Every structure is written in C-alpha cells, then in structure tokens.
Amino acid sequence: MELHILIDGTRDLGGQLYRQLSEAIRSGRLADGQQLPPSRLLASQLGLSRKTVSDVYEKLAYEKLLVGKVGVGSFVQTPHASPQRRHASTPLASAARIARWEATPTPLRRASQETPARYAFIGGRATPAHFPQDEWRACMLHALRQDGPARGRYGPVEGLPSLRAAIAGHAAFSRGIHCTEEQVLVTSGAQQALHLLALTLLEAGDTVAVEEPGYPVARAVFASQGAHVVGVELDEDGLVVAQIPDGTRLIYVTPAHQFPLGMPMSIARRHALLERARQLGAIIIEDDYDSAFRYEGRPEDALQSMDRYGVVAHVGSFSKIMLPELRLGYAVLPQALVAAVQTVKYLADCHTASLGQHALAKFIGDGHLLRHIRRCHDIYAGRRERLQHWFNGPLSPWFRLVPASAGFHVAALAQAPLDIAALLRRARLADVSLYALSGFYHGPARHEGLFLGYGAIDKLDIDTALARVLAILHEIAPLPLSGVASRVANDSAP
C-alpha cells in the first residue's frame, strides 16, 4: 500500500512532504511504531528526489517524530501528548434518532464480554474444551473444497440447500418440527432471527407480548423497532395467556425451558397460547435456545409441531450446543412469512457466510452434532446433579430451585429476605461469579434469587464454588440456632 501523501505543483516539495508527515504523526493517523516506506521507494511513488525524502526523514528524526533503525528502516515515534484531531461539531438532522440509539439498552452485553471469575455460573455459555475440534476441522476442510466452485459469488439469501435440509432433518428428529426445507432460513445466530422477524412484522406502536421475567435482549430488539412491549406474568405452567392484551401482534416465548426461571410450558397452556394467537392474528416466536438437553420426563415436542394455524416461527441456534463464535442459527418460518423475511434478510446482509454453512451441513450430516449433544448431555447432567445436591441440601434454608427438566441453567429463588447484591459482591471477591434473577425483570422483580448457568463450569468446581457461597451466606444471613440444628439433623439423616 502506498502512503497517502499529496504533492501539489512543483514548489516547496520538501516542505509539503514534511508538513503532511508531521501532521499525520502528531494527529495519530500514523500509529506509534508504524514503519514508513524506504526513502528510495517513497521518492519513486511521489515523483521526488531521494535526497528530498531523506532530508525530510532526518528533520522528523531530529524532532523525535521518527526513529531510524540501521538496516531495518524508519519508524513513527508518536509524541506522548499527541493532540487528537477535532472535527467541527455540525448539528445533524438525525441527532434525535442517534440519541435514541445511544440510549437504547444493550442488556447482557457487558456480562458476555467481561472476564468471569475462576468459578463462573454464567448462562448461555458452553465449555469450549468439550467441542469436537478434530471433527469440526475436518468439516471446515471439506467446506473449503465445496466452496471452490462458488467462490467469488454471493450465496442464496435463505442459506445453502444442504444446510437447510440438514437443519430441517435435525429439527424434525430432535424436536418434532414439521417443516419443509423451504421454510428454513439460515441466520447469523438466533439474535439475527429475532431482529429479522421484528423488522418484518412490527411498526412503531405495535404491541408485543413477552415473558416477565424473560430474555432482556429480545425485549430490547422489539422496543428498538418502536414497539410497545408488554411483560406477561408467569406461573408454574408458563406464560399466563389470559394476560396477553388485545391488539398484540407478536408474542415471544421460551416454552421448552423458560428463560430465566426454567420451567416448561404445560401442554394445556400451549394449546391456549396457540388459540389466543389465532384470535389475535399474532405471530408467536418460539425461542428454542437450549432444549437439546433434557434430563427427566418424556421429551416434549416443540410448540411449532402443535401449530395448526401457521402462526409459530421457531427460532434455534447452534451457539449453545456448539460455539457462539460460529454465529449460526436458523428460523423455521410459517409459510406466510417466508418470502417477506427472505427479503429483509437480503437487505440486511445478503447472506450468511457460506464457509461455515458448508461445514455445519457436513457436521450434522455425518452425525457429529448428535454425538456431541449426547456427550455434553452426560456432562451437564452431572453438573446439574451437583447443583441439586447443594440447593436441596446445605443451601436449602436460603434458596429453592425452580423445577426444570431441560437446558443448562437453573433458577434458585430466595426463601427469605436476602441481600442478593451483597452476596454477589462477596462471592466475586471469593472468585465466584453469581448472577441475580432481578436482571431479567423489566420492572420490579417479583422473585429475588439467582440465575445459575452450568454450561461453562466444571463439575468438580461446583462443590468448591458453592462451599464458598455457603460460607458467605452464614456470614451475611446467619440461620437461627434452631435452624442450624434442624439443618444438621437433616443432613446427617440416612
């Protein structure tokens, strides 16, 4: 690449070069330590004599803006107090819109980027060590070979046919989904699927019903489109359908494993939800983010498989069962939405990167995905058992687990008034990352407690971490002596 220098006319050539290089270094446009072209090469590029360029380099070196290294070259040496270039503050016609985006909440963003403690109960994250690297590498090499004939061309907006067919087969096998390959849209994660559906279906002022508590990012996505987002309460059967307001256009639910409380939606409540959506003409987004892992009871079909009205858009992701950095997800769309959502997808990013699609299609087709899920199922089941041991035993005076039969997180509700914020602070000092349930409520928290993800913490570490939490609880919320005696008696009982 040529260094961006403009020489105007034939006068003061060295002065022009000096001023532009000096300004570029002082303003930070040329970074500290960046190597400049050799004087002979720069002279040739600019049509100057080599002596002119060498003289400028020497002057900059004298001013300590360049440092020369014998046999290597000349390197930028930025002044310590280099002033930043300031742009004129022009009033923008879109200032109000920009301000609204700046003020838009981005929930869970910091939690996903921060460095967790040594023992972290963070949700939505799997253990990278269990990912089958060798199998995925072979699939990526296969993808490189497959991508050859299509290289240099854009892919289909809806996704590669091989991957759409693989997803349709996997969803039918594992979740009872009824769909054709044409209803599958490949996306850059479930997050994009939610955004595309919001763009397609919502206008400013439209009503969207979401679970309360629920996934805060979904709420933010809908609100960013100007929608009126209404939180609907939950009970032991899931979303309270009777509270969905008239005029609702979109309903967002996590029926297989409610986020964050964890209970599944009952069959009766699912039928009621489908009927309510039919009455309203509303679309239901079924977020099936971690239902691949089920530990007890009969596997339940997806809400989409019960849909006889064409109102359920089923959204899934490979971030939880594989790796989030792959950025691969999908939506199984009602037939009425297929063409419209494909158009929105095309305008958003044309198509999802093809290389990863080829690899994932091979990964699913060769059975690696199902083997990986089965292997992780046993690992997560062991971690879940350790959590149940602690919260049904030593921690039970302070917390009660919400029954959950799937996924890799659980919710623990506080049994008595407890300073959750203090517990989180003290736990972090003890190198344990805990997360409060209150962060998933839009309004005042109806239940205080903990959200405990166990996808990224080893089974043996759970005992160490929760022993530290127990010690903190004894300090900040000690049990009455009668409670301690009862607890000891119960723990020692056969």
BELRA-V256832 format. One record per residue. N is the residue number from 1. RES is the residue in one small letter. PSI is psi in whole degrees, -180 to 180 (none if undefined). D_CENTER is the distance of its C-alpha to the mean C-alpha in whole Angstrom. Layout:
n=N res=RES psi=PSI d_center=D_CENTER
n=N res=RES psi=PSI d_center=D_CENTER
This chain:
n=1 res=m psi=141 d_center=36
n=2 res=e psi=144 d_center=39
n=3 res=l psi=133 d_center=39
n=4 res=h psi=96 d_center=39
n=5 res=i psi=132 d_center=42
n=6 res=l psi=121 d_center=44
n=7 res=i psi=122 d_center=48
n=8 res=d psi=117 d_center=50
n=9 res=g psi=-157 d_center=54
n=10 res=t psi=7 d_center=56
n=11 res=r psi=149 d_center=57
n=12 res=d psi=49 d_center=55
n=13 res=l psi=-45 d_center=53
n=14 res=g psi=-38 d_center=52
n=15 res=g psi=-42 d_center=52
n=16 res=q psi=-45 d_center=49
n=17 res=l psi=-43 d_center=47
n=18 res=y psi=-47 d_center=48
n=19 res=r psi=-40 d_center=46
n=20 res=q psi=-41 d_center=43
n=21 res=l psi=-41 d_center=42
n=22 res=s psi=-45 d_center=43
n=23 res=e psi=-39 d_center=41
n=24 res=a psi=-37 d_center=38
n=25 res=i psi=-47 d_center=38
n=26 res=r psi=-32 d_center=39
n=27 res=s psi=-12 d_center=36
n=28 res=g psi=2 d_center=33
n=29 res=r psi=-36 d_center=33
n=30 res=l psi=119 d_center=34
n=31 res=a psi=153 d_center=32
n=32 res=d psi=130 d_center=34
n=33 res=g psi=-5 d_center=35
n=34 res=q psi=137 d_center=35
n=35 res=q psi=134 d_center=38
n=36 res=l psi=157 d_center=40
n=37 res=p psi=150 d_center=42
n=38 res=p psi=149 d_center=45
n=39 res=s psi=-38 d_center=48
n=40 res=r psi=-43 d_center=50
n=41 res=l psi=-45 d_center=47
n=42 res=l psi=-39 d_center=46
n=43 res=a psi=-42 d_center=49
n=44 res=s psi=-42 d_center=49
n=45 res=q psi=-35 d_center=46
n=46 res=l psi=-7 d_center=48
n=47 res=g psi=32 d_center=51
n=48 res=l psi=169 d_center=53
n=49 res=s psi=153 d_center=55
n=50 res=r psi=-33 d_center=53
n=51 res=k psi=-40 d_center=56
n=52 res=t psi=-47 d_center=54
n=53 res=v psi=-43 d_center=50
n=54 res=s psi=-40 d_center=52
n=55 res=d psi=-41 d_center=53
n=56 res=v psi=-44 d_center=50
n=57 res=y psi=-41 d_center=48
n=58 res=e psi=-40 d_center=51
n=59 res=k psi=-42 d_center=51
n=60 res=l psi=-35 d_center=47
n=61 res=a psi=-39 d_center=48
n=62 res=y psi=-36 d_center=50
n=63 res=e psi=6 d_center=48
n=64 res=k psi=32 d_center=46
n=65 res=l psi=-15 d_center=43
n=66 res=l psi=151 d_center=43
n=67 res=v psi=128 d_center=44
n=68 res=g psi=138 d_center=46
n=69 res=k psi=117 d_center=46
n=70 res=v psi=128 d_center=49
n=71 res=g psi=-2 d_center=48
n=72 res=v psi=-55 d_center=44
n=73 res=g psi=-168 d_center=44
n=74 res=s psi=135 d_center=43
n=75 res=f psi=144 d_center=40
n=76 res=v psi=139 d_center=39
n=77 res=q psi=95 d_center=39
n=78 res=t psi=135 d_center=37
n=79 res=p psi=147 d_center=39
n=80 res=h psi=-37 d_center=38
n=81 res=a psi=53 d_center=38
n=82 res=s psi=120 d_center=37
n=83 res=p psi=140 d_center=37
n=84 res=q psi=139 d_center=34
n=85 res=r psi=131 d_center=35
n=86 res=r psi=138 d_center=35
n=87 res=h psi=149 d_center=34
n=88 res=a psi=139 d_center=36
n=89 res=s psi=91 d_center=35
n=90 res=t psi=127 d_center=35
n=91 res=p psi=129 d_center=34
n=92 res=l psi=140 d_center=32
n=93 res=a psi=-27 d_center=32
n=94 res=s psi=20 d_center=29
n=95 res=a psi=-41 d_center=28
n=96 res=a psi=-41 d_center=28
n=97 res=r psi=-42 d_center=25
n=98 res=i psi=-43 d_center=23
n=99 res=a psi=-37 d_center=24
n=100 res=r psi=-40 d_center=22
n=101 res=w psi=-38 d_center=19
n=102 res=e psi=-33 d_center=19
n=103 res=a psi=-7 d_center=20
n=104 res=t psi=128 d_center=17
n=105 res=p psi=146 d_center=15
n=106 res=t psi=73 d_center=11
n=107 res=p psi=146 d_center=10
n=108 res=l psi=-1 d_center=8
n=109 res=r psi=-47 d_center=8
n=110 res=r psi=-40 d_center=11
n=111 res=a psi=-35 d_center=10
n=112 res=s psi=-22 d_center=7
n=113 res=q psi=-20 d_center=10
n=114 res=e psi=156 d_center=13
n=115 res=t psi=116 d_center=15
n=116 res=p psi=170 d_center=16
n=117 res=a psi=175 d_center=19
n=118 res=r psi=-38 d_center=21
n=119 res=y psi=105 d_center=20
n=120 res=a psi=124 d_center=17
n=121 res=f psi=50 d_center=16
n=122 res=i psi=141 d_center=12
n=123 res=g psi=160 d_center=11
n=124 res=g psi=16 d_center=8
n=125 res=r psi=131 d_center=9
n=126 res=a psi=169 d_center=12
n=127 res=t psi=114 d_center=15
n=128 res=p psi=-28 d_center=15
n=129 res=a psi=-23 d_center=19
n=130 res=h psi=-4 d_center=19
n=131 res=f psi=133 d_center=18
n=132 res=p psi=84 d_center=21
n=133 res=q psi=-44 d_center=21
n=134 res=d psi=-43 d_center=25
n=135 res=e psi=-41 d_center=24
n=136 res=w psi=-38 d_center=21
n=137 res=r psi=-43 d_center=23
n=138 res=a psi=-38 d_center=26
n=139 res=c psi=-35 d_center=24
n=140 res=m psi=-39 d_center=23
n=141 res=l psi=-40 d_center=26
n=142 res=h psi=-42 d_center=27
n=143 res=a psi=-39 d_center=25
n=144 res=l psi=-38 d_center=26
n=145 res=r psi=-40 d_center=30
n=146 res=q psi=-32 d_center=29
n=147 res=d psi=-11 d_center=27
n=148 res=g psi=-55 d_center=31
n=149 res=p psi=-28 d_center=32
n=150 res=a psi=2 d_center=30
n=151 res=r psi=138 d_center=29
n=152 res=g psi=1 d_center=29
n=153 res=r psi=154 d_center=29
n=154 res=y psi=150 d_center=26
n=155 res=g psi=175 d_center=24
n=156 res=p psi=137 d_center=24
n=157 res=v psi=-33 d_center=22
n=158 res=e psi=-10 d_center=21
n=159 res=g psi=161 d_center=21
n=160 res=l psi=138 d_center=23
n=161 res=p psi=-38 d_center=26
n=162 res=s psi=-39 d_center=25
n=163 res=l psi=-39 d_center=22
n=164 res=r psi=-40 d_center=22
n=165 res=a psi=-40 d_center=25
n=166 res=a psi=-41 d_center=23
n=167 res=i psi=-44 d_center=20
n=168 res=a psi=-42 d_center=23
n=169 res=g psi=-42 d_center=25
n=170 res=h psi=-43 d_center=22
n=171 res=a psi=-37 d_center=21
n=172 res=a psi=-42 d_center=25
n=173 res=f psi=-46 d_center=26
n=174 res=s psi=-24 d_center=23
n=175 res=r psi=2 d_center=22
n=176 res=g psi=23 d_center=26
n=177 res=i psi=136 d_center=24
n=178 res=h psi=110 d_center=27
n=179 res=c psi=162 d_center=26
n=180 res=t psi=164 d_center=28
n=181 res=e psi=-33 d_center=26
n=182 res=e psi=-22 d_center=26
n=183 res=q psi=-9 d_center=24
n=184 res=v psi=129 d_center=21
n=185 res=l psi=122 d_center=19
n=186 res=v psi=132 d_center=16
n=187 res=t psi=169 d_center=13
n=188 res=s psi=69 d_center=11
n=189 res=g psi=164 d_center=8
n=190 res=a psi=-29 d_center=8
n=191 res=q psi=-44 d_center=7
n=192 res=q psi=-36 d_center=10
n=193 res=a psi=-43 d_center=12
n=194 res=l psi=-43 d_center=12
n=195 res=h psi=-42 d_center=13
n=196 res=l psi=-41 d_center=16
n=197 res=l psi=-39 d_center=17
n=198 res=a psi=-44 d_center=17
n=199 res=l psi=-37 d_center=19
n=200 res=t psi=-40 d_center=21
n=201 res=l psi=-21 d_center=22
n=202 res=l psi=144 d_center=22
n=203 res=e psi=164 d_center=25
n=204 res=a psi=131 d_center=25
n=205 res=g psi=-13 d_center=27
n=206 res=d psi=149 d_center=26
n=207 res=t psi=131 d_center=25
n=208 res=v psi=131 d_center=22
n=209 res=a psi=128 d_center=22
n=210 res=v psi=161 d_center=19
n=211 res=e psi=144 d_center=19
n=212 res=e psi=106 d_center=20
n=213 res=p psi=164 d_center=18
n=214 res=g psi=-168 d_center=15
n=215 res=y psi=109 d_center=11
n=216 res=p psi=-26 d_center=12
n=217 res=v psi=-38 d_center=9
n=218 res=a psi=-45 d_center=11
n=219 res=r psi=-44 d_center=14
n=220 res=a psi=-38 d_center=13
n=221 res=v psi=-47 d_center=13
n=222 res=f psi=-42 d_center=16
n=223 res=a psi=-31 d_center=18
n=224 res=s psi=-19 d_center=17
n=225 res=q psi=7 d_center=19
n=226 res=g psi=11 d_center=22
n=227 res=a psi=155 d_center=22
n=228 res=h psi=105 d_center=24
n=229 res=v psi=124 d_center=21
n=230 res=v psi=126 d_center=23
n=231 res=g psi=130 d_center=22
n=232 res=v psi=132 d_center=24
n=233 res=e psi=163 d_center=25
n=234 res=l psi=152 d_center=24
n=235 res=d psi=-166 d_center=27
n=236 res=e psi=-16 d_center=27
n=237 res=d psi=-1 d_center=27
n=238 res=g psi=-151 d_center=24
n=239 res=l psi=133 d_center=24
n=240 res=v psi=97 d_center=27
n=241 res=v psi=-34 d_center=28
n=242 res=a psi=-19 d_center=31
n=243 res=q psi=-3 d_center=29
n=244 res=i psi=120 d_center=27
n=245 res=p psi=155 d_center=29
n=246 res=d psi=147 d_center=32
n=247 res=g psi=-1 d_center=30
n=248 res=t psi=133 d_center=27
n=249 res=r psi=-25 d_center=25
n=250 res=l psi=138 d_center=22
n=251 res=i psi=126 d_center=21
n=252 res=y psi=125 d_center=17
n=253 res=v psi=159 d_center=18
n=254 res=t psi=75 d_center=16
n=255 res=p psi=-30 d_center=20
n=256 res=a psi=-37 d_center=19
n=257 res=h psi=92 d_center=18
n=258 res=q psi=135 d_center=17
n=259 res=f psi=116 d_center=14
n=260 res=p psi=-4 d_center=15
n=261 res=l psi=-34 d_center=19
n=262 res=g psi=-16 d_center=19
n=263 res=m psi=151 d_center=22
n=264 res=p psi=156 d_center=22
n=265 res=m psi=132 d_center=24
n=266 res=s psi=160 d_center=28
n=267 res=i psi=-44 d_center=29
n=268 res=a psi=-40 d_center=31
n=269 res=r psi=-33 d_center=29
n=270 res=r psi=-44 d_center=27
n=271 res=h psi=-41 d_center=30
n=272 res=a psi=-39 d_center=31
n=273 res=l psi=-44 d_center=27
n=274 res=l psi=-41 d_center=28
n=275 res=e psi=-40 d_center=32
n=276 res=r psi=-40 d_center=30
n=277 res=a psi=-39 d_center=28
n=278 res=r psi=-43 d_center=31
n=279 res=q psi=-40 d_center=33
n=280 res=l psi=-18 d_center=31
n=281 res=g psi=26 d_center=30
n=282 res=a psi=153 d_center=26
n=283 res=i psi=136 d_center=23
n=284 res=i psi=127 d_center=21
n=285 res=i psi=116 d_center=18
n=286 res=e psi=107 d_center=17
n=287 res=d psi=111 d_center=14
n=288 res=d psi=54 d_center=14
n=289 res=y psi=-31 d_center=11
n=290 res=d psi=29 d_center=13
n=291 res=s psi=-1 d_center=17
n=292 res=a psi=-21 d_center=18
n=293 res=f psi=108 d_center=19
n=294 res=r psi=136 d_center=22
n=295 res=y psi=-18 d_center=25
n=296 res=e psi=158 d_center=27
n=297 res=g psi=174 d_center=29
n=298 res=r psi=134 d_center=29
n=299 res=p psi=136 d_center=26
n=300 res=e psi=141 d_center=26
n=301 res=d psi=159 d_center=25
n=302 res=a psi=156 d_center=22
n=303 res=l psi=-35 d_center=23
n=304 res=q psi=-34 d_center=23
n=305 res=s psi=-18 d_center=26
n=306 res=m psi=-7 d_center=28
n=307 res=d psi=119 d_center=28
n=308 res=r psi=3 d_center=31
n=309 res=y psi=-6 d_center=31
n=310 res=g psi=43 d_center=28
n=311 res=v psi=1 d_center=26
n=312 res=v psi=125 d_center=23
n=313 res=a psi=115 d_center=20
n=314 res=h psi=121 d_center=18
n=315 res=v psi=130 d_center=14
n=316 res=g psi=167 d_center=13
n=317 res=s psi=153 d_center=10
n=318 res=f psi=6 d_center=11
n=319 res=s psi=-38 d_center=8
n=320 res=k psi=-38 d_center=10
n=321 res=i psi=-15 d_center=13
n=322 res=m psi=-102 d_center=13
n=323 res=l psi=137 d_center=11
n=324 res=p psi=-27 d_center=7
n=325 res=e psi=-11 d_center=9
n=326 res=l psi=-27 d_center=11
n=327 res=r psi=57 d_center=9
n=328 res=l psi=127 d_center=11
n=329 res=g psi=-170 d_center=11
n=330 res=y psi=162 d_center=14
n=331 res=a psi=134 d_center=16
n=332 res=v psi=110 d_center=20
n=333 res=l psi=145 d_center=21
n=334 res=p psi=147 d_center=25
n=335 res=q psi=-33 d_center=27
n=336 res=a psi=-18 d_center=28
n=337 res=l psi=-12 d_center=25
n=338 res=v psi=-55 d_center=24
n=339 res=a psi=-42 d_center=26
n=340 res=a psi=-45 d_center=25
n=341 res=v psi=-34 d_center=21
n=342 res=q psi=-39 d_center=22
n=343 res=t psi=-44 d_center=24
n=344 res=v psi=-41 d_center=21
n=345 res=k psi=-43 d_center=19
n=346 res=y psi=-43 d_center=22
n=347 res=l psi=-26 d_center=22
n=348 res=a psi=-49 d_center=18
n=349 res=d psi=14 d_center=18
n=350 res=c psi=-61 d_center=21
n=351 res=h psi=159 d_center=19
n=352 res=t psi=146 d_center=16
n=353 res=a psi=130 d_center=18
n=354 res=s psi=-32 d_center=20
n=355 res=l psi=-49 d_center=21
n=356 res=g psi=-33 d_center=17
n=357 res=q psi=-46 d_center=19
n=358 res=h psi=-44 d_center=22
n=359 res=a psi=-43 d_center=21
n=360 res=l psi=-38 d_center=19
n=361 res=a psi=-43 d_center=22
n=362 res=k psi=-42 d_center=24
n=363 res=f psi=-43 d_center=22
n=364 res=i psi=-47 d_center=22
n=365 res=g psi=-33 d_center=26
n=366 res=d psi=1 d_center=27
n=367 res=g psi=4 d_center=26
n=368 res=h psi=-36 d_center=23
n=369 res=l psi=-48 d_center=20
n=370 res=l psi=-39 d_center=23
n=371 res=r psi=-40 d_center=24
n=372 res=h psi=-43 d_center=21
n=373 res=i psi=-44 d_center=20
n=374 res=r psi=-41 d_center=23
n=375 res=r psi=-45 d_center=23
n=376 res=c psi=-32 d_center=20
n=377 res=h psi=-46 d_center=21
n=378 res=d psi=-39 d_center=24
n=379 res=i psi=-48 d_center=22
n=380 res=y psi=-34 d_center=20
n=381 res=a psi=-39 d_center=23
n=382 res=g psi=-39 d_center=25
n=383 res=r psi=-41 d_center=23
n=384 res=r psi=-40 d_center=23
n=385 res=e psi=-38 d_center=27
n=386 res=r psi=-39 d_center=27
n=387 res=l psi=-44 d_center=25
n=388 res=q psi=-39 d_center=27
n=389 res=h psi=-47 d_center=30
n=390 res=w psi=-45 d_center=29
n=391 res=f psi=-20 d_center=28
n=392 res=n psi=-7 d_center=31
n=393 res=g psi=-106 d_center=33
n=394 res=p psi=-33 d_center=33
n=395 res=l psi=-1 d_center=31
n=396 res=s psi=-27 d_center=32
n=397 res=p psi=-23 d_center=34
n=398 res=w psi=-31 d_center=31
n=399 res=f psi=153 d_center=28
n=400 res=r psi=127 d_center=28
n=401 res=l psi=139 d_center=25
n=402 res=v psi=126 d_center=24
n=403 res=p psi=128 d_center=25
n=404 res=a psi=136 d_center=22
n=405 res=s psi=4 d_center=23
n=406 res=a psi=176 d_center=20
n=407 res=g psi=-169 d_center=16
n=408 res=f psi=44 d_center=16
n=409 res=h psi=156 d_center=16
n=410 res=v psi=160 d_center=19
n=411 res=a psi=138 d_center=20
n=412 res=a psi=116 d_center=23
n=413 res=l psi=138 d_center=25
n=414 res=a psi=133 d_center=28
n=415 res=q psi=-23 d_center=31
n=416 res=a psi=166 d_center=33
n=417 res=p psi=128 d_center=32
n=418 res=l psi=136 d_center=30
n=419 res=d psi=90 d_center=29
n=420 res=i psi=-39 d_center=25
n=421 res=a psi=-42 d_center=24
n=422 res=a psi=-40 d_center=27
n=423 res=l psi=-44 d_center=26
n=424 res=l psi=-41 d_center=23
n=425 res=r psi=-45 d_center=24
n=426 res=r psi=-38 d_center=27
n=427 res=a psi=-39 d_center=25
n=428 res=r psi=-37 d_center=23
n=429 res=l psi=-27 d_center=26
n=430 res=a psi=13 d_center=27
n=431 res=d psi=34 d_center=24
n=432 res=v psi=125 d_center=22
n=433 res=s psi=115 d_center=18
n=434 res=l psi=160 d_center=18
n=435 res=y psi=137 d_center=16
n=436 res=a psi=143 d_center=18
n=437 res=l psi=-30 d_center=18
n=438 res=s psi=-23 d_center=19
n=439 res=g psi=-11 d_center=16
n=440 res=f psi=2 d_center=15
n=441 res=y psi=140 d_center=18
n=442 res=h psi=-38 d_center=19
n=443 res=g psi=-158 d_center=23
n=444 res=p psi=139 d_center=25
n=445 res=a psi=125 d_center=23
n=446 res=r psi=-31 d_center=26
n=447 res=h psi=133 d_center=25
n=448 res=e psi=146 d_center=24
n=449 res=g psi=-162 d_center=23
n=450 res=l psi=145 d_center=20
n=451 res=f psi=120 d_center=17
n=452 res=l psi=104 d_center=17
n=453 res=g psi=138 d_center=14
n=454 res=y psi=22 d_center=17
n=455 res=g psi=-24 d_center=14
n=456 res=a psi=8 d_center=15
n=457 res=i psi=132 d_center=18
n=458 res=d psi=153 d_center=21
n=459 res=k psi=-45 d_center=24
n=460 res=l psi=-28 d_center=27
n=461 res=d psi=-24 d_center=24
n=462 res=i psi=-43 d_center=24
n=463 res=d psi=-45 d_center=28
n=464 res=t psi=-47 d_center=28
n=465 res=a psi=-47 d_center=25
n=466 res=l psi=-24 d_center=26
n=467 res=a psi=-37 d_center=30
n=468 res=r psi=-40 d_center=29
n=469 res=v psi=-42 d_center=27
n=470 res=l psi=-44 d_center=31
n=471 res=a psi=-39 d_center=33
n=472 res=i psi=-42 d_center=31
n=473 res=l psi=-39 d_center=31
n=474 res=h psi=-28 d_center=35
n=475 res=e psi=-43 d_center=35
n=476 res=i psi=-20 d_center=34
n=477 res=a psi=65 d_center=35
n=478 res=p psi=146 d_center=37
n=479 res=l psi=150 d_center=39
n=480 res=p psi=156 d_center=42
n=481 res=l psi=-38 d_center=45
n=482 res=s psi=-38 d_center=45
n=483 res=g psi=-37 d_center=42
n=484 res=v psi=-44 d_center=42
n=485 res=a psi=-41 d_center=45
n=486 res=s psi=-39 d_center=43
n=487 res=r psi=-42 d_center=40
n=488 res=v psi=-42 d_center=42
n=489 res=a psi=-43 d_center=44
n=490 res=n psi=-41 d_center=42
n=491 res=d psi=-28 d_center=40
n=492 res=s psi=-7 d_center=43
n=493 res=a psi=147 d_center=44
n=494 res=p psi=none d_center=44
